[in-house]
Amino acid sequence: MTRSTRSTRSTRSTRSARGALVTLVTWILVLVFFFPVLWMFLNGFKPESLASSVDPTFIFKPVTEGYQLAMDRGMSGYLQNSLTAAVTATIISVVLAIPAAYALSIRRVKNVENSLSFFISTRFMPLAAIVLPLFMIFKTVGLLDNIYVLAVVYGAMNLPVTVWMMRSFLLEVPFEIIEAARVDGAGMFREIVRIVLPLVLPGVAAAALISFIFAWNEYFLALLLTSSAARTTPPFLGSFVDGRGQFLAVLSAAATIAALPVIIAGWVAQKQLVRGLSMGAIK
């Protein structure tokens, strides 16, 4: 009895030590990842001399000069372009991904694995391999510096990942519900809209949010396919680092403003995001 009690206490203490270690490591990782965000936020309220200083400064008199300079350089227009491109790209990728994922999960077309491998392999293609053909095509037809063309490119880029995510969500739909709908005479369109989508709505929200973030953060394509009218926020942020130096206060202020839409969207949709991402993980 004594040995059993000692063994139980030893097991509990071991578990407690492991739990404390896991908690400590988790907090360290949180601080490591959160500190750059905090530093960016603080730099946005510093004068340029303090923001660019080698010696870190945590106690200072906050100023809004960086935010004023960012807005004076027309950041609102770049934000509007980013929002237009990201929302349009998200709509395109989600609308096209739903029937594709439906065919690859519920309808079960032939060679499903090959089709999935093809979808995801296109996402792994380096942008440098496709940007020159895209640039030449759009230049020839006069579609360079067009925000909606950029949105279509974003949507096509995000489509493979969106299809992959949506398929994992649709596989969780009980097939008995699909069969019951078919017995009642539901066609394919009604089956998708009335039966399938309401069941996987959190997954759709998660896929849409991921697609939105990818489109919002895209830098390389926006830099090469736009010049002024359709330029988005990421290339605008890059303009604060040039041959004259790094304007860290203005850059940090602009980056903080640019991060707000994604943070707000993630905060508003956090419940749907957690539910959606867990749908494809729990079997």
C-alpha positions as CSV (number, residue, x, y, z in Angstrom):
1,M,0.0,0.0,0.0
2,T,2.9,2.3,0.9
3,R,4.7,1.6,-2.4
4,S,1.5,2.2,-4.4
5,T,1.0,5.5,-2.6
6,R,4.6,6.6,-3.3
7,S,4.3,5.5,-6.9
8,T,1.1,7.5,-7.3
9,R,2.7,10.6,-5.7
10,S,5.8,10.2,-7.9
11,T,3.6,10.0,-11.1
12,R,1.7,13.1,-10.0
13,S,4.8,15.0,-9.4
14,T,6.3,14.0,-12.7
15,R,3.1,15.0,-14.5
16,S,3.1,18.3,-12.6
17,A,6.7,19.0,-13.5
18,R,6.0,18.2,-17.2
19,G,3.0,20.5,-17.1
20,A,5.0,23.3,-15.6
21,L,7.7,22.8,-18.2
22,V,5.2,22.8,-21.1
23,T,3.6,26.0,-19.7
24,L,7.0,27.6,-19.4
25,V,8.1,26.7,-22.9
26,T,4.7,27.9,-24.2
27,W,5.1,31.3,-22.6
28,I,8.6,31.6,-23.9
29,L,7.4,30.9,-27.4
30,V,4.5,33.4,-27.0
31,L,7.0,36.1,-25.9
32,V,9.4,35.2,-28.8
33,F,6.7,35.6,-31.4
34,F,4.9,38.5,-29.8
35,F,7.9,40.7,-29.0
36,P,8.5,41.8,-32.7
37,V,4.8,42.8,-32.9
38,L,5.1,44.7,-29.7
39,W,8.3,46.4,-30.9
40,M,6.7,47.3,-34.2
41,F,3.8,48.9,-32.3
42,L,6.1,50.9,-30.0
43,N,8.3,52.1,-32.8
44,G,5.2,53.5,-34.5
45,F,4.9,56.0,-31.6
46,K,8.5,57.0,-31.5
47,P,10.3,59.9,-33.2
48,E,12.4,58.7,-36.1
49,S,15.6,59.3,-34.2
50,L,14.6,56.9,-31.4
51,A,13.1,54.3,-33.8
52,S,16.3,54.2,-35.8
53,S,18.6,54.2,-32.8
54,V,20.8,51.2,-32.1
55,D,20.0,51.3,-28.4
56,P,16.5,50.1,-27.6
57,T,14.2,52.5,-25.9
58,F,11.1,51.4,-23.9
59,I,10.4,54.6,-22.1
60,F,9.7,57.6,-24.3
61,K,7.1,60.3,-25.1
62,P,4.7,58.9,-27.7
63,V,4.1,60.9,-30.8
64,T,1.8,60.3,-33.8
65,E,4.2,61.7,-36.4
66,G,4.7,58.3,-38.0
67,Y,1.0,57.6,-38.5
68,Q,0.5,61.1,-39.9
69,L,3.3,60.7,-42.4
70,A,2.0,57.3,-43.5
71,M,-1.5,58.7,-44.1
72,D,0.0,61.7,-45.9
73,R,1.7,59.4,-48.3
74,G,-1.7,58.1,-49.4
75,M,-1.9,54.9,-47.4
76,S,-5.7,54.9,-47.4
77,G,-5.7,54.3,-51.1
78,Y,-3.3,51.4,-50.8
79,L,-5.4,49.9,-48.0
80,Q,-8.5,50.2,-50.2
81,N,-6.7,48.4,-53.1
82,S,-5.6,45.7,-50.7
83,L,-9.1,45.3,-49.3
84,T,-10.6,45.1,-52.8
85,A,-8.0,42.6,-54.0
86,A,-8.2,40.4,-50.9
87,V,-12.0,40.3,-50.7
88,T,-12.4,39.7,-54.5
89,A,-9.7,36.9,-54.4
90,T,-11.4,35.3,-51.4
91,I,-14.8,35.2,-53.1
92,I,-13.2,33.8,-56.2
93,S,-11.3,31.1,-54.4
94,V,-14.1,30.0,-52.1
95,V,-16.8,30.0,-54.8
96,L,-14.6,27.9,-57.1
97,A,-13.3,25.7,-54.3
98,I,-16.7,24.5,-53.0
99,P,-17.8,22.6,-56.1
100,A,-14.3,21.3,-56.7
101,A,-14.1,20.0,-53.1
102,Y,-17.6,18.6,-53.4
103,A,-16.5,16.6,-56.5
104,L,-13.4,15.4,-54.8
105,S,-15.1,14.3,-51.6
106,I,-18.8,13.6,-51.9
107,R,-19.2,12.8,-55.6
108,R,-15.8,11.0,-55.7
109,V,-14.5,11.5,-59.2
110,K,-11.9,9.1,-60.6
111,N,-8.3,9.5,-59.7
112,V,-9.0,11.6,-56.7
113,E,-5.5,11.3,-55.2
114,N,-3.9,12.3,-58.5
115,S,-6.3,15.3,-58.8
116,L,-5.5,16.4,-55.2
117,S,-1.7,16.0,-55.8
118,F,-2.0,18.2,-59.0
119,F,-4.0,20.8,-57.1
120,I,-1.5,21.2,-54.3
121,S,1.6,20.9,-56.5
122,T,0.6,24.0,-58.4
123,R,0.8,25.9,-55.1
124,F,4.3,24.8,-54.6
125,M,5.5,26.3,-57.9
126,P,7.8,29.2,-57.2
127,L,6.4,32.6,-58.1
128,A,9.5,33.4,-60.1
129,A,8.5,30.7,-62.6
130,I,5.1,32.3,-63.4
131,V,5.5,36.0,-62.8
132,L,7.3,36.7,-66.1
133,P,4.7,34.9,-68.3
134,L,2.0,36.7,-66.4
135,F,3.7,40.0,-66.8
136,M,4.1,39.6,-70.5
137,I,0.5,38.4,-71.1
138,F,-1.0,41.3,-69.0
139,K,1.3,43.8,-70.7
140,T,0.3,42.6,-74.2
141,V,-3.4,42.8,-73.5
142,G,-3.1,46.0,-71.5
143,L,-4.2,44.6,-68.1
144,L,-1.2,45.6,-66.0
145,D,-1.9,47.8,-63.0
146,N,-5.5,46.5,-62.7
147,I,-6.7,45.6,-59.2
148,Y,-9.3,43.1,-60.4
149,V,-6.8,41.3,-62.6
150,L,-4.5,41.1,-59.5
151,A,-7.4,39.7,-57.5
152,V,-8.0,37.0,-60.1
153,V,-4.3,36.0,-59.9
154,Y,-4.5,36.0,-56.1
155,G,-7.7,33.8,-56.2
156,A,-6.1,31.3,-58.6
157,M,-3.0,31.1,-56.4
158,N,-5.1,30.4,-53.3
159,L,-7.4,28.0,-55.0
160,P,-5.4,24.8,-54.4
161,V,-5.1,25.4,-50.6
162,T,-8.8,26.4,-50.4
163,V,-9.8,23.2,-52.3
164,W,-7.7,21.1,-50.0
165,M,-9.1,22.6,-46.9
166,M,-12.7,22.5,-48.1
167,R,-12.4,18.8,-49.1
168,S,-11.3,17.9,-45.6
169,F,-14.3,19.7,-44.2
170,L,-16.7,18.1,-46.6
171,L,-15.4,14.6,-45.8
172,E,-16.9,15.2,-42.3
173,V,-20.4,15.5,-43.6
174,P,-22.4,12.2,-42.8
175,F,-23.2,10.5,-46.0
176,E,-26.6,9.5,-44.7
177,I,-27.7,13.1,-44.8
178,I,-26.6,13.3,-48.4
179,E,-28.5,10.1,-49.3
180,A,-31.6,11.4,-47.5
181,A,-31.5,14.6,-49.6
182,R,-31.1,12.7,-52.8
183,V,-34.1,10.4,-51.9
184,D,-36.1,13.6,-51.4
185,G,-35.2,14.7,-55.0
186,A,-32.6,17.3,-54.2
187,G,-30.4,18.1,-57.2
188,M,-26.7,18.8,-57.1
189,F,-27.0,22.5,-56.7
190,R,-29.6,22.3,-53.9
191,E,-27.6,19.5,-52.3
192,I,-24.6,21.8,-52.0
193,V,-26.4,25.0,-51.1
194,R,-29.2,23.7,-48.8
195,I,-27.5,20.6,-47.2
196,V,-23.7,20.6,-47.4
197,L,-22.8,24.3,-46.9
198,P,-24.8,24.9,-43.7
199,L,-23.1,21.9,-42.1
200,V,-19.6,23.0,-43.0
201,L,-20.1,26.8,-42.6
202,P,-17.3,27.1,-40.0
203,G,-15.0,25.4,-42.4
204,V,-15.9,27.8,-45.2
205,A,-15.2,30.7,-42.8
206,A,-11.8,29.2,-41.9
207,A,-10.9,28.7,-45.6
208,A,-12.1,32.2,-46.5
209,L,-10.1,33.8,-43.7
210,I,-6.9,31.9,-44.7
211,S,-7.4,32.9,-48.3
212,F,-8.0,36.5,-47.3
213,I,-4.8,36.6,-45.2
214,F,-2.7,35.1,-48.1
215,A,-4.1,37.7,-50.5
216,W,-3.7,40.6,-48.1
217,N,0.0,39.7,-47.4
218,E,1.1,39.0,-51.0
219,Y,4.0,41.2,-51.9
220,F,5.9,39.8,-54.9
221,L,3.0,39.7,-57.4
222,A,1.7,43.1,-56.3
223,L,5.1,44.6,-56.8
224,L,5.6,43.3,-60.3
225,L,2.1,43.5,-61.7
226,T,1.1,46.9,-60.4
227,S,2.7,50.4,-60.6
228,S,0.5,53.1,-59.1
229,A,-3.3,52.8,-59.6
230,A,-3.6,49.2,-58.3
231,R,-0.6,49.1,-55.9
232,T,-1.5,47.4,-52.6
233,T,-0.2,47.9,-49.1
234,P,2.8,45.4,-49.0
235,P,4.7,47.2,-51.8
236,F,3.8,50.5,-50.2
237,L,5.4,49.3,-46.9
238,G,8.5,48.3,-48.9
239,S,8.9,51.9,-50.2
240,F,10.0,53.0,-46.7
241,V,13.3,51.1,-47.1
242,D,15.3,52.5,-50.0
243,G,18.8,53.8,-50.8
244,R,18.4,56.7,-48.4
245,G,18.0,54.4,-45.4
246,Q,15.2,52.9,-43.3
247,F,12.4,55.0,-42.0
248,L,11.5,52.7,-39.2
249,A,9.0,55.0,-37.3
250,V,6.8,55.5,-40.4
251,L,7.3,51.9,-41.5
252,S,6.2,50.6,-38.1
253,A,3.2,52.9,-38.0
254,A,2.1,51.9,-41.5
255,A,2.7,48.2,-40.7
256,T,0.6,48.5,-37.6
257,I,-2.2,50.0,-39.6
258,A,-1.9,47.3,-42.3
259,A,-2.1,44.5,-39.7
260,L,-5.3,45.8,-38.1
261,P,-7.8,44.4,-40.8
262,V,-6.3,40.9,-40.5
263,I,-6.3,41.1,-36.7
264,I,-9.9,42.3,-36.6
265,A,-11.0,39.7,-39.0
266,G,-9.3,36.9,-37.0
267,W,-10.8,38.2,-33.8
268,V,-14.3,38.4,-35.1
269,A,-14.1,35.0,-36.8
270,Q,-12.1,33.2,-34.1
271,K,-14.8,30.9,-33.0
272,Q,-15.6,29.9,-36.6
273,L,-11.9,29.6,-37.3
274,V,-11.3,27.2,-34.4
275,R,-14.4,25.1,-35.2
276,G,-13.5,25.1,-38.9
277,L,-9.9,24.1,-38.5
278,S,-10.9,21.4,-36.0
279,M,-13.5,19.9,-38.4
280,G,-10.8,18.5,-40.7
281,A,-8.6,17.3,-37.9
282,I,-11.0,15.2,-35.8
283,K,-11.9,11.9,-37.2
